[in-house]
Amino acid sequence: MDHKKEWGRAKNKLVDAIKELGFPEELGVQIAKQLGSPKAMERMMAYLYNVKPGSAELIVDEMLAICSDIARWKDKKESEEANARYNDILNKGF
């Protein structure tokens, strides 16, 4: 599937889920932009459906937690790749 289409579908579902909880559409649009990926938006939707937060602050807090987890995962992967390259240099030389 085209990445833009996948992103658009995930964004629309997230916006709908946020609107169903009584929040403005623009909140959903901004949350989707911040999360950035369909997988992150799916994680947010799971939170919305299971917790049914009663305030925009709770939704934003969860978005920030998801973004933080993603950043931590990316940092870990970058560190692992750098370590692998370093070990390769140690083992094989330049």
Phi and psi in degrees as GROMACS dihedral restraints (atoms count N, CA, C in turn):
[ dihedral_restraints ]
;  ai    aj    ak    al  type     phi  dphi    fc
    3     4     5     6     1   -61.4    20    10
    4     5     6     7     1   132.4    20    10
    6     7     8     9     1   -60.0    20    10
    7     8     9    10     1   -39.9    20    10
    9    10    11    12     1   -63.9    20    10
   10    11    12    13     1   -39.7    20    10
   12    13    14    15     1   -66.4    20    10
   13    14    15    16     1   -43.0    20    10
   15    16    17    18     1   -61.7    20    10
   16    17    18    19     1   -44.6    20    10
   18    19    20    21     1   -62.4    20    10
   19    20    21    22     1   -44.1    20    10
   21    22    23    24     1   -62.0    20    10
   22    23    24    25     1   -41.7    20    10
   24    25    26    27     1   -64.5    20    10
   25    26    27    28     1   -44.3    20    10
   27    28    29    30     1   -63.9    20    10
   28    29    30    31     1   -42.0    20    10
   30    31    32    33     1   -60.4    20    10
   31    32    33    34     1   -46.6    20    10
   33    34    35    36     1   -61.4    20    10
   34    35    36    37     1   -41.8    20    10
   36    37    38    39     1   -64.1    20    10
   37    38    39    40     1   -41.5    20    10
   39    40    41    42     1   -65.1    20    10
   40    41    42    43     1   -45.5    20    10
   42    43    44    45     1   -60.0    20    10
   43    44    45    46     1   -43.6    20    10
   45    46    47    48     1   -61.3    20    10
   46    47    48    49     1   -42.4    20    10
   48    49    50    51     1   -63.3    20    10
   49    50    51    52     1   -40.4    20    10
   51    52    53    54     1   -69.3    20    10
   52    53    54    55     1   -40.0    20    10
   54    55    56    57     1   -64.6    20    10
   55    56    57    58     1   -38.2    20    10
   57    58    59    60     1   -61.5    20    10
   58    59    60    61     1   -27.1    20    10
   60    61    62    63     1   -84.5    20    10
   61    62    63    64     1    -0.3    20    10
   63    64    65    66     1    95.2    20    10
   64    65    66    67     1    13.1    20    10
   66    67    68    69     1  -100.0    20    10
   67    68    69    70     1   158.9    20    10
   69    70    71    72     1   -68.7    20    10
   70    71    72    73     1   150.3    20    10
   72    73    74    75     1   -55.9    20    10
   73    74    75    76     1   -40.1    20    10
   75    76    77    78     1   -60.1    20    10
   76    77    78    79     1   -33.1    20    10
   78    79    80    81     1   -61.5    20    10
   79    80    81    82     1   -44.6    20    10
   81    82    83    84     1   -63.0    20    10
   82    83    84    85     1   -40.7    20    10
   84    85    86    87     1   -62.9    20    10
   85    86    87    88     1   -45.2    20    10
   87    88    89    90     1   -68.2    20    10
   88    89    90    91     1   -38.1    20    10
   90    91    92    93     1   -62.6    20    10
   91    92    93    94     1   -44.4    20    10
   93    94    95    96     1   -60.1    20    10
   94    95    96    97     1   -44.6    20    10
   96    97    98    99     1   -60.4    20    10
   97    98    99   100     1   -43.4    20    10
   99   100   101   102     1   -67.3    20    10
  100   101   102   103     1   -40.4    20    10
  102   103   104   105     1   -68.3    20    10
  103   104   105   106     1   -42.0    20    10
  105   106   107   108     1    83.0    20    10
  106   107   108   109     1   -28.0    20    10
  108   109   110   111     1  -129.0    20    10
  109   110   111   112     1   151.4    20    10
  111   112   113   114     1   -57.0    20    10
  112   113   114   115     1   -38.7    20    10
  114   115   116   117     1   -63.6    20    10
  115   116   117   118     1   -42.0    20    10
  117   118   119   120     1   -65.7    20    10
  118   119   120   121     1   -38.4    20    10
  120   121   122   123     1   -66.5    20    10
  121   122   123   124     1   -37.3    20    10
  123   124   125   126     1   -63.6    20    10
  124   125   126   127     1   -39.2    20    10
  126   127   128   129     1   -63.2    20    10
  127   128   129   130     1   -41.2    20    10
  129   130   131   132     1   -64.6    20    10
  130   131   132   133     1   -41.4    20    10
  132   133   134   135     1   -62.9    20    10
  133   134   135   136     1   -38.3    20    10
  135   136   137   138     1   -60.3    20    10
  136   137   138   139     1   -42.5    20    10
  138   139   140   141     1   -61.6    20    10
  139   140   141   142     1   -47.5    20    10
  141   142   143   144     1   -60.6    20    10
  142   143   144   145     1   -44.4    20    10
  144   145   146   147     1   -70.3    20    10
  145   146   147   148     1   -35.3    20    10
  147   148   149   150     1   -84.0    20    10
  148   149   150   151     1   -39.5    20    10
  150   151   152   153     1   -93.3    20    10
  151   152   153   154     1   -33.8    20    10
  153   154   155   156     1    51.4    20    10
  154   155   156   157     1    63.7    20    10
  156   157   158   159     1   -61.3    20    10
  157   158   159   160     1   145.2    20    10
  159   160   161   162     1   -96.6    20    10
  160   161   162   163     1     0.1    20    10
  162   163   164   165     1  -142.0    20    10
  163   164   165   166     1   154.1    20    10
  165   166   167   168     1   -63.2    20    10
  166   167   168   169     1   -32.3    20    10
  168   169   170   171     1   -61.1    20    10
  169   170   171   172     1   -40.2    20    10
  171   172   173   174     1   -65.9    20    10
  172   173   174   175     1   -37.9    20    10
  174   175   176   177     1   -65.1    20    10
  175   176   177   178     1   -45.8    20    10
  177   178   179   180     1   -64.3    20    10
  178   179   180   181     1   -40.7    20    10
  180   181   182   183     1   -58.6    20    10
  181   182   183   184     1   -43.0    20    10
  183   184   185   186     1   -67.1    20    10
  184   185   186   187     1   -39.4    20    10
  186   187   188   189     1   -59.8    20    10
  187   188   189   190     1   -44.5    20    10
  189   190   191   192     1   -63.5    20    10
  190   191   192   193     1   -38.7    20    10
  192   193   194   195     1   -64.4    20    10
  193   194   195   196     1   -42.3    20    10
  195   196   197   198     1   -64.5    20    10
  196   197   198   199     1   -45.3    20    10
  198   199   200   201     1   -61.3    20    10
  199   200   201   202     1   -39.3    20    10
  201   202   203   204     1   -64.6    20    10
  202   203   204   205     1   -42.7    20    10
  204   205   206   207     1   -61.5    20    10
  205   206   207   208     1   -41.5    20    10
  207   208   209   210     1   -64.7    20    10
  208   209   210   211     1   -44.6    20    10
  210   211   212   213     1   -62.2    20    10
  211   212   213   214     1   -41.5    20    10
  213   214   215   216     1   -63.7    20    10
  214   215   216   217     1   -41.1    20    10
  216   217   218   219     1   -64.6    20    10
  217   218   219   220     1   -44.5    20    10
  219   220   221   222     1   -61.6    20    10
  220   221   222   223     1   -42.5    20    10
  222   223   224   225     1   -61.3    20    10
  223   224   225   226     1   -41.4    20    10
  225   226   227   228     1   -62.6    20    10
  226   227   228   229     1   -45.5    20    10
  228   229   230   231     1   -63.1    20    10
  229   230   231   232     1   -41.8    20    10
  231   232   233   234     1   -62.5    20    10
  232   233   234   235     1   -41.1    20    10
  234   235   236   237     1   -64.8    20    10
  235   236   237   238     1   -41.9    20    10
  237   238   239   240     1   -63.8    20    10
  238   239   240   241     1   -40.7    20    10
  240   241   242   243     1   -66.2    20    10
  241   242   243   244     1   -42.6    20    10
  243   244   245   246     1   -63.5    20    10
  244   245   246   247     1   -41.2    20    10
  246   247   248   249     1   -64.5    20    10
  247   248   249   250     1   -39.9    20    10
  249   250   251   252     1   -64.3    20    10
  250   251   252   253     1   -41.9    20    10
  252   253   254   255     1   -64.7    20    10
  253   254   255   256     1   -42.2    20    10
  255   256   257   258     1   -61.2    20    10
  256   257   258   259     1   -46.4    20    10
  258   259   260   261     1   -63.4    20    10
  259   260   261   262     1   -36.8    20    10
  261   262   263   264     1   -62.3    20    10
  262   263   264   265     1   -43.2    20    10
  264   265   266   267     1   -63.4    20    10
  265   266   267   268     1   -42.6    20    10
  267   268   269   270     1   -62.3    20    10
  268   269   270   271     1   -39.5    20    10
  270   271   272   273     1   -80.5    20    10
  271   272   273   274     1   -36.1    20    10
  273   274   275   276     1  -110.5    20    10
  274   275   276   277     1   -14.2    20    10
  276   277   278   279     1    80.3    20    10
  277   278   279   280     1  -179.3    20    10
